[in-house]
Amino acid sequence: MVRAAGILMPITSLPSPYGIGTLGQTARDFIQFLEKSGQTYWQILPICPTGYGDSPYQSSSTFAGNPYMIDLDDLVSEGLLLSSDYEDLFWGDEPTKINYKLLYEQRFVVLKKSVGNVSANMADSLNAFLQTESYWLDDYALYMAVKNHFGGTAWSEWPEPVKLRDPDTLQELKTTLAEDILFWKTIQFLFFHQWGKIKEYAGQHHIQIIGDLPIYVSDDSADVWAHPEQFQLDEHLRPKEISGCPPDGFSENGQLWGNPLFDWDFMKENDYSWWIMRIAHQMKIYDVLRIDHFRGFDSYFAIPSGDKNAKNGVWRKGPGIDFFQTVKEKLGDLPIIAEDLGFLTDSVHQLLYDTGFPGMKVLEFAFDTRDTGYGYLPHCYTRNCIVYTGTHDNETINGWFETAPEEDTANAIRYLRLTKEEGYHWGMMRSAWASVSDTAIMQMQDLLGLGHEARLNTPSTLGDNWTWRCRPEDISDELAERLYEEMKIYERLPRI
């Protein structure tokens, strides 16, 4: 690999007058900003529908796109909507925050007005999409229609014949709910129609998109309902154990994620076919794929269902290198980033080495006295890694300096030679760009010098997560020029 850089910026965090970042003009503007600033990569978060806690890591489908990201103005330009359908609606009065409640109440009402126009104006494209994507789309659209039919309840609470996918019952529902099923399919067509255009636009401007694949899927999802055999469920289709991570210096009770765990033995017997389909789908969408919670493929933490914390969890063996060898046999060499954070053992390090994937180095971790910081200091880096000052689960740099223990921040200032004149955030980012790591990815919030108020997610909490948005004036030519100069100094400009 050559030296390169990128920016971590969720699509939902882009500015927009309609409550949330979308795949429209501001996405195209941001791609132009990336090009002007000498970046190679745009790293995003999962683009699947958000679920519990508005999290993109708890989705109703690992294959579907987030309807909130469909750009309304672009629908107008294609004759699928009228601006009067939405321009007078109230989308919230905080331009730097997403109001998910308003989106839920209003977005689908607006999108519904475009569905009939899609069938009339883009019938051939729609039919081709329905056929090509049927391997996941049919189950997802049926799941969403049935979920609405039963008042939004989880599939585990549906009547037994529906819950167990009795063929006759499902056929009856497909007939009864045909209109709603077509709605959900058409919404996905609109999303991926716009996504394809943004992906093409990024390529034209020499920007590669790094996508994000959560290792687990939500219990209340089309994935688990349609493929219960892939998961560790009991005779009532309830998870036997759930995902999470053990107590550590960051959380005395550990973390309860709540996802069902995979039945790796069953998956291996079937050549990991569900996973192969899942990864192949992602590689159609992205240029590079970050796989979340990589250590879970070596061993995963299993917590008894119903427990209130993670203290009683145990480590169980994952599929190991056999999984990745099978992926390589089926799909070839793929550009994958391994999110190798968390409690790492020798066997996790060996698995990363065996795959050849670049791992992640988070600079904030290097100075945390709750851990040794081993491997996160820049003088320990190898070329084959991706350096971040922080990720979506961490504080912004300035937020970290506001909230971290004084001993930790003093260590960072001393080691990185940070000064208030330059700004601690610029000094820390400069140290990452200067490192030997092939790739350096910075959070947009850090480039803007924002503090704790702009933190995107605090793990194991509910409330204000996933809501941060930037303002239109934040994506400026002045910032692009400053970034470009830094890329030139540290030899991270794209080789076009």
C-alpha positions as CSV (number, residue, x, y, z in Angstrom):
1,M,0.0,0.0,0.0
2,V,1.0,3.6,-0.4
3,R,0.6,6.3,2.2
4,A,-2.9,7.7,2.3
5,A,-5.5,9.4,4.5
6,G,-9.2,9.8,4.9
7,I,-12.0,11.2,7.0
8,L,-14.5,9.3,9.2
9,M,-17.8,11.0,8.6
10,P,-21.2,9.3,8.8
11,I,-23.6,10.0,6.0
12,T,-26.2,10.9,8.6
13,S,-23.9,13.6,10.0
14,L,-23.8,15.6,6.8
15,P,-25.7,18.9,6.8
16,S,-29.2,19.0,5.3
17,P,-32.3,21.1,5.7
18,Y,-34.4,18.0,6.2
19,G,-33.2,16.7,9.5
20,I,-30.5,14.2,8.6
21,G,-27.6,13.8,6.2
22,T,-28.5,12.1,2.9
23,L,-27.2,10.8,-0.4
24,G,-27.8,14.1,-2.2
25,Q,-26.0,17.3,-2.9
26,T,-24.3,17.7,0.5
27,A,-22.8,14.2,0.0
28,R,-21.5,15.3,-3.4
29,D,-20.1,18.5,-1.8
30,F,-18.3,16.4,0.8
31,I,-16.8,14.2,-1.8
32,Q,-15.5,17.4,-3.5
33,F,-14.1,18.5,-0.2
34,L,-12.3,15.2,0.3
35,E,-10.7,15.6,-3.2
36,K,-9.7,19.2,-2.5
37,S,-8.1,18.3,0.8
38,G,-6.0,15.5,-0.6
39,Q,-7.9,12.6,0.9
40,T,-8.1,9.1,-0.5
41,Y,-10.9,7.6,1.7
42,W,-14.3,8.5,3.0
43,Q,-15.0,6.1,5.9
44,I,-18.7,5.9,6.9
45,L,-20.7,4.0,9.4
46,P,-23.1,1.1,8.5
47,I,-25.7,2.3,6.0
48,C,-28.4,-0.2,7.2
49,P,-31.6,1.0,8.8
50,T,-31.1,2.2,12.4
51,G,-32.7,0.3,15.2
52,Y,-32.8,0.2,19.0
53,G,-31.3,3.4,20.4
54,D,-31.1,4.8,16.8
55,S,-27.9,2.7,16.4
56,P,-26.7,1.5,12.9
57,Y,-25.2,-1.5,14.8
58,Q,-28.7,-2.7,15.8
59,S,-30.5,-2.9,12.5
60,S,-33.6,-4.6,11.1
61,S,-31.5,-5.9,8.2
62,T,-27.8,-6.4,7.5
63,F,-28.5,-6.0,3.7
64,A,-31.0,-3.1,3.5
65,G,-30.2,0.6,3.2
66,N,-31.4,3.3,5.6
67,P,-34.5,5.0,4.2
68,Y,-33.7,8.2,6.1
69,M,-30.6,8.7,3.8
70,I,-32.7,8.9,0.6
71,D,-32.4,12.5,-0.6
72,L,-35.7,14.2,-1.1
73,D,-34.4,17.0,-3.4
74,D,-32.9,14.4,-5.8
75,L,-36.3,12.6,-5.9
76,V,-37.8,15.9,-7.1
77,S,-35.1,16.3,-9.8
78,E,-36.0,12.8,-11.1
79,G,-39.7,13.6,-11.2
80,L,-40.6,11.2,-8.3
81,L,-41.7,13.8,-5.8
82,L,-42.8,17.4,-5.5
83,S,-40.9,19.9,-3.3
84,S,-44.3,20.9,-1.9
85,D,-44.6,17.4,-0.5
86,Y,-42.0,18.2,2.2
87,E,-40.6,21.7,2.1
88,D,-43.0,23.1,4.7
89,L,-42.6,20.2,7.2
90,F,-40.7,20.7,10.5
91,W,-37.6,18.6,10.7
92,G,-36.2,20.0,14.0
93,D,-34.7,23.2,15.2
94,E,-31.2,22.0,16.1
95,P,-29.0,22.0,13.0
96,T,-26.2,20.0,14.7
97,K,-28.6,17.3,16.1
98,I,-30.7,14.6,14.4
99,N,-34.3,14.3,15.8
100,Y,-35.1,10.6,15.1
101,K,-38.6,10.9,16.4
102,L,-39.5,13.5,13.8
103,L,-37.9,11.5,11.1
104,Y,-39.8,8.4,12.1
105,E,-43.1,10.3,12.1
106,Q,-42.6,12.2,8.8
107,R,-40.1,10.6,6.5
108,F,-42.0,7.6,5.4
109,V,-45.2,9.7,4.8
110,V,-43.1,11.7,2.3
111,L,-41.4,8.7,0.7
112,K,-44.7,7.0,0.2
113,K,-45.7,9.7,-2.2
114,S,-42.8,8.8,-4.5
115,V,-43.5,5.0,-4.7
116,G,-46.3,5.2,-7.3
117,N,-44.1,7.5,-9.5
118,V,-41.3,4.9,-9.3
119,S,-43.5,2.2,-10.7
120,A,-44.7,4.5,-13.5
121,N,-41.4,6.2,-14.4
122,M,-38.7,3.6,-13.6
123,A,-40.5,0.3,-14.0
124,D,-37.7,-1.5,-15.9
125,S,-35.0,-0.4,-13.4
126,L,-37.3,-1.3,-10.5
127,N,-38.1,-4.8,-11.8
128,A,-34.4,-5.5,-12.5
129,F,-33.6,-4.5,-8.9
130,L,-36.4,-6.7,-7.5
131,Q,-35.0,-9.7,-9.3
132,T,-31.3,-9.1,-8.6
133,E,-31.7,-8.4,-4.9
134,S,-34.5,-10.9,-4.2
135,Y,-32.1,-13.1,-2.1
136,W,-32.5,-10.7,0.8
137,L,-35.1,-8.2,-0.4
138,D,-38.1,-10.6,-0.3
139,D,-37.6,-11.5,3.3
140,Y,-36.8,-8.0,4.4
141,A,-39.9,-6.4,2.7
142,L,-42.1,-9.2,4.1
143,Y,-40.6,-8.8,7.5
144,M,-41.2,-5.0,7.5
145,A,-44.8,-5.3,6.2
146,V,-45.7,-8.0,8.8
147,K,-44.0,-6.0,11.6
148,N,-46.2,-3.0,10.7
149,H,-49.2,-5.3,10.5
150,F,-48.6,-6.4,14.1
151,G,-48.1,-2.9,15.4
152,G,-44.3,-2.8,15.4
153,T,-43.9,-5.7,17.8
154,A,-40.7,-7.9,17.6
155,W,-41.0,-11.0,15.4
156,S,-40.5,-13.2,18.5
157,E,-43.9,-11.9,19.7
158,W,-45.8,-12.6,16.5
159,P,-48.4,-15.4,16.3
160,E,-46.7,-18.8,16.2
161,P,-47.4,-19.7,12.5
162,V,-45.9,-16.4,11.4
163,K,-43.0,-16.6,13.9
164,L,-42.2,-20.1,12.6
165,R,-42.7,-19.0,9.0
166,D,-45.5,-21.5,8.2
167,P,-45.6,-21.5,4.3
168,D,-49.3,-21.2,4.0
169,T,-49.5,-18.4,6.5
170,L,-46.8,-16.5,4.8
171,Q,-48.4,-16.9,1.4
172,E,-51.6,-15.5,2.8
173,L,-49.8,-12.5,4.3
174,K,-48.0,-11.9,1.0
175,T,-51.4,-11.5,-0.6
176,T,-52.9,-9.5,2.1
177,L,-49.9,-7.2,2.5
178,A,-48.9,-7.0,-1.1
179,E,-49.1,-3.2,-1.3
180,D,-47.0,-2.6,1.8
181,I,-44.5,-5.2,0.7
182,L,-44.1,-3.4,-2.6
183,F,-43.6,-0.1,-0.7
184,W,-40.7,-1.5,1.3
185,K,-39.1,-3.0,-1.8
186,T,-39.4,0.3,-3.7
187,I,-37.9,2.2,-0.8
188,Q,-34.9,0.0,-1.0
189,F,-34.7,0.5,-4.8
190,L,-34.7,4.3,-4.2
191,F,-31.9,4.0,-1.6
192,F,-29.6,1.8,-3.8
193,H,-30.4,3.9,-6.9
194,Q,-29.1,7.0,-5.1
195,W,-26.3,5.0,-3.4
196,G,-25.1,3.8,-6.9
197,K,-24.9,7.4,-8.1
198,I,-22.9,8.6,-5.0
199,K,-20.5,5.7,-5.3
200,E,-20.0,6.5,-9.0
201,Y,-19.5,10.2,-8.1
202,A,-16.9,9.3,-5.5
203,G,-15.0,7.2,-8.0
204,Q,-15.0,10.0,-10.5
205,H,-13.4,12.2,-7.9
206,H,-10.8,9.5,-6.9
207,I,-12.4,8.9,-3.5
208,Q,-12.8,5.3,-2.1
209,I,-15.5,4.5,0.4
210,I,-14.7,2.5,3.4
211,G,-17.9,0.7,4.6
212,D,-18.5,-0.8,8.0
213,L,-19.9,-4.3,8.7
214,P,-21.1,-5.0,12.2
215,I,-20.2,-8.6,13.2
216,Y,-23.6,-9.2,14.8
217,V,-27.1,-8.6,13.7
218,S,-30.1,-7.5,15.8
219,D,-32.4,-10.2,17.4
220,D,-35.4,-8.3,16.0
221,S,-34.3,-8.4,12.4
222,A,-35.3,-10.0,9.1
223,D,-32.0,-11.8,9.2
224,V,-32.8,-13.8,12.3
225,W,-36.4,-14.3,11.5
226,A,-35.6,-15.6,8.0
227,H,-32.5,-17.6,9.0
228,P,-32.9,-18.8,12.6
229,E,-30.8,-21.9,11.8
230,Q,-27.7,-19.6,11.6
231,F,-28.0,-18.5,15.2
232,Q,-27.8,-20.1,18.7
233,L,-31.5,-20.1,19.5
234,D,-33.6,-22.4,21.8
235,E,-36.7,-24.3,20.9
236,H,-38.8,-21.1,21.3
237,L,-36.4,-19.3,18.9
238,R,-35.1,-17.2,21.8
239,P,-31.3,-16.5,22.1
240,K,-29.6,-19.0,24.4
241,E,-26.8,-16.5,25.1
242,I,-26.2,-13.0,23.9
243,S,-23.3,-10.9,22.7
244,G,-21.3,-8.4,24.8
245,C,-17.8,-7.8,26.3
246,P,-16.4,-8.5,29.7
247,P,-15.8,-6.1,32.6
248,D,-12.6,-4.1,32.2
249,G,-11.1,-0.8,33.1
250,F,-13.7,1.0,31.0
251,S,-16.8,-0.7,32.4
252,E,-16.9,-2.6,35.7
253,N,-20.0,-4.5,34.6
254,G,-18.9,-5.1,31.0
255,Q,-21.2,-4.4,28.1
256,L,-24.5,-6.0,27.1
257,W,-25.0,-5.8,23.3
258,G,-27.9,-8.2,23.3
259,N,-27.4,-9.7,19.8
260,P,-27.9,-13.4,19.2
261,L,-24.8,-15.4,18.7
262,F,-23.9,-17.3,15.5
263,D,-24.1,-21.1,15.3
264,W,-20.6,-21.4,14.0
265,D,-20.7,-25.2,13.8
266,F,-23.8,-25.1,11.5
267,M,-22.2,-22.3,9.5
268,K,-19.0,-24.2,8.9
269,E,-21.0,-27.3,7.8
270,N,-22.6,-25.1,5.1
271,D,-19.4,-23.4,4.0
272,Y,-20.4,-20.2,5.8
273,S,-22.8,-19.6,2.9
274,W,-24.8,-16.9,4.8
275,W,-21.7,-15.0,5.6
276,I,-20.3,-15.3,2.1
277,M,-23.6,-13.9,0.8
278,R,-23.4,-11.1,3.4
279,I,-19.8,-10.1,2.6
280,A,-20.4,-10.3,-1.2
281,H,-23.3,-7.9,-0.8
282,Q,-21.1,-5.5,1.1
283,M,-18.3,-5.6,-1.5
284,K,-20.9,-4.6,-4.2
285,I,-21.5,-1.4,-2.2
286,Y,-18.1,-0.4,-0.9
287,D,-14.5,-0.1,-2.1
288,V,-13.0,-1.2,1.3
289,L,-14.8,-3.1,4.1
290,R,-14.1,-2.6,7.8
291,I,-15.2,-5.7,9.8
292,D,-16.4,-4.8,13.2
293,H,-15.3,-6.7,16.3
294,F,-12.7,-8.9,14.5
295,R,-11.6,-10.6,17.7
296,G,-15.0,-12.3,17.8
297,F,-13.9,-14.5,15.0
298,D,-11.1,-15.9,17.2
299,S,-13.2,-16.1,20.4
300,Y,-16.4,-14.4,21.4
301,F,-18.0,-13.5,24.7
302,A,-21.2,-15.2,25.5
303,I,-23.6,-13.9,28.2
304,P,-26.6,-15.9,29.5
305,S,-29.8,-14.4,28.2
306,G,-31.7,-12.4,30.8
307,D,-28.6,-11.4,32.7
308,K,-28.5,-7.7,33.7
309,N,-24.8,-7.3,33.1
310,A,-21.9,-9.2,31.5
311,K,-20.2,-10.5,34.7
312,N,-21.3,-14.1,34.1
313,G,-20.2,-14.3,30.5
314,V,-17.7,-16.8,29.2
315,W,-15.3,-16.9,26.2
316,R,-16.2,-19.4,23.5
317,K,-14.1,-20.4,20.5
318,G,-14.9,-18.7,17.1
319,P,-14.3,-20.0,13.6
320,G,-10.8,-18.7,13.4
321,I,-8.7,-18.7,10.2
322,D,-11.0,-21.4,8.6
323,F,-13.6,-18.7,8.1
324,F,-11.4,-16.3,6.4
325,Q,-9.8,-19.0,4.2
326,T,-13.3,-19.9,3.0
327,V,-14.1,-16.3,2.3
328,K,-10.9,-16.0,0.3
329,E,-11.7,-19.2,-1.7
330,K,-15.2,-18.0,-2.5
331,L,-14.7,-14.3,-3.0
332,G,-10.9,-13.9,-3.6
333,D,-8.6,-11.4,-1.9
334,L,-10.7,-8.6,-0.5
335,P,-9.7,-5.1,0.8
336,I,-10.7,-5.6,4.4
337,I,-9.8,-3.7,7.6
338,A,-10.0,-5.6,10.8
339,E,-11.4,-3.8,13.8
340,D,-9.0,-5.5,16.3
341,L,-9.8,-3.4,19.3
342,G,-10.8,-4.7,22.8
343,F,-9.3,-7.5,24.9
344,L,-6.7,-9.1,22.6
345,T,-4.9,-12.4,23.2
346,D,-2.0,-14.0,21.4
347,S,-4.4,-16.0,19.3
348,V,-6.2,-12.8,18.1
349,H,-2.9,-11.3,17.1
350,Q,-2.0,-14.6,15.3
351,L,-5.4,-14.6,13.5
352,L,-4.8,-11.0,12.3
353,Y,-1.3,-11.9,11.1
354,D,-2.6,-15.0,9.3
355,T,-5.3,-13.0,7.4
356,G,-2.9,-10.3,6.4
357,F,-5.5,-7.6,7.1
358,P,-4.5,-4.3,8.5
359,G,-5.6,-3.7,12.1
360,M,-6.5,-0.5,13.8
361,K,-4.4,1.8,16.1
362,V,-6.3,4.3,18.2
363,L,-4.0,7.1,19.5
364,E,-6.3,8.0,22.4
365,F,-5.8,4.4,23.8
366,A,-2.0,4.9,23.9
367,F,-2.2,7.1,26.9
368,D,-5.0,5.5,28.9
369,T,-3.8,4.5,32.3
370,R,-6.6,1.9,32.6
371,D,-4.7,-0.1,30.1
372,T,-1.1,-0.5,29.2
373,G,-1.5,1.3,25.9
374,Y,0.7,-1.4,24.4
375,G,0.9,-1.2,20.6
376,Y,-1.0,2.1,20.3
377,L,2.0,4.4,20.6
378,P,3.2,5.5,17.2
379,H,6.7,4.2,17.7
380,C,5.2,0.6,17.9
381,Y,3.3,0.9,14.6
382,T,3.9,-1.2,11.5
383,R,3.0,0.0,8.0
384,N,0.2,-2.5,7.7
385,C,-2.3,-0.7,10.0
386,I,-4.8,2.1,10.0
387,V,-4.2,4.8,12.6
388,Y,-7.1,6.8,14.1
389,T,-6.9,9.4,16.8
390,G,-10.3,8.1,17.9
391,T,-13.3,6.3,16.4
392,H,-17.1,6.8,16.5
393,D,-17.1,5.1,19.9
394,N,-14.5,7.4,21.4
395,E,-14.4,11.0,22.6
396,T,-13.4,13.7,20.1
397,I,-9.7,14.7,20.7
398,N,-10.8,17.9,22.5
399,G,-13.5,16.0,24.3
400,W,-10.8,13.5,25.5
401,F,-8.6,16.3,26.8
402,E,-11.7,17.6,28.6
403,T,-12.7,14.3,30.3
404,A,-9.7,12.0,30.5
405,P,-7.6,11.8,33.7
406,E,-5.0,14.5,34.0
407,E,-2.2,11.9,34.1
408,D,-3.4,10.5,30.7
409,T,-3.5,13.9,29.0
410,A,-0.2,14.9,30.5
411,N,1.4,11.8,29.0
412,A,-0.1,12.6,25.6
413,I,1.2,16.2,25.7
414,R,4.7,15.1,26.7
415,Y,4.9,12.2,24.2
416,L,3.4,14.0,21.2
417,R,5.0,17.4,22.1
418,L,1.5,19.1,21.9
419,T,1.1,22.8,22.3
420,K,-1.9,25.0,22.9
421,E,-0.7,27.4,20.2
422,E,-1.1,24.7,17.5
423,G,-4.2,23.2,19.2
424,Y,-4.0,19.8,20.9
425,H,-6.3,18.3,18.2
426,W,-4.1,19.4,15.3
427,G,-1.0,18.2,17.1
428,M,-2.5,14.8,17.8
429,M,-3.7,14.5,14.2
430,R,-0.3,15.6,12.8
431,S,1.3,12.8,14.9
432,A,-1.0,10.3,13.3
433,W,-0.3,11.6,9.8
434,A,3.4,11.6,10.5
435,S,3.4,7.9,11.7
436,V,4.6,5.0,9.6
437,S,1.1,3.7,9.2
438,D,0.0,3.3,5.6
439,T,-3.4,4.9,6.3
440,A,-4.5,7.6,8.7
441,I,-8.2,8.3,9.2
442,M,-9.4,11.3,11.2
443,Q,-12.9,12.1,12.6
444,M,-14.6,15.1,11.0
445,Q,-15.3,16.4,14.5
446,D,-11.6,16.5,15.2
447,L,-10.8,18.4,12.1
448,L,-13.3,21.0,13.3
449,G,-11.8,21.1,16.8
450,L,-15.1,20.1,18.5
451,G,-15.4,18.9,22.0
452,H,-17.5,16.4,24.0
453,E,-20.8,17.8,22.6
454,A,-19.9,16.3,19.2
455,R,-19.1,12.8,20.5
456,L,-21.0,10.4,18.2
457,N,-21.5,7.4,20.6
458,T,-20.9,6.4,24.1
459,P,-21.0,2.6,24.3
460,S,-23.6,1.0,26.7
461,T,-25.6,4.2,27.0
462,L,-28.9,5.4,25.5
463,G,-30.1,8.9,24.8
464,D,-27.9,11.3,22.8
465,N,-26.0,8.9,20.6
466,W,-25.7,8.9,16.8
467,T,-27.2,12.5,16.6
468,W,-24.2,14.7,15.8
469,R,-24.3,16.7,12.5
470,C,-22.0,19.3,11.0
471,R,-23.1,22.6,9.6
472,P,-22.8,23.6,5.9
473,E,-20.1,26.2,6.7
474,D,-18.0,23.5,8.4
475,I,-17.1,21.9,5.0
476,S,-15.0,24.8,3.9
477,D,-12.3,25.5,1.3
478,E,-10.1,26.9,4.1
479,L,-10.2,23.6,5.9
480,A,-9.6,21.7,2.7
481,E,-6.5,23.9,1.9
482,R,-5.0,23.3,5.4
483,L,-5.6,19.6,5.1
484,Y,-4.0,19.5,1.7
485,E,-0.9,21.1,3.0
486,E,-0.7,18.5,5.8
487,M,-1.1,15.7,3.3
488,K,1.7,17.1,1.2
489,I,4.0,17.4,4.1
490,Y,3.4,13.8,5.3
491,E,3.3,12.3,1.7
492,R,-0.3,11.2,2.0
493,L,-1.6,12.8,-1.2
494,P,-3.4,10.4,-3.6
495,R,-1.4,8.8,-6.4
496,I,-3.8,9.4,-9.3
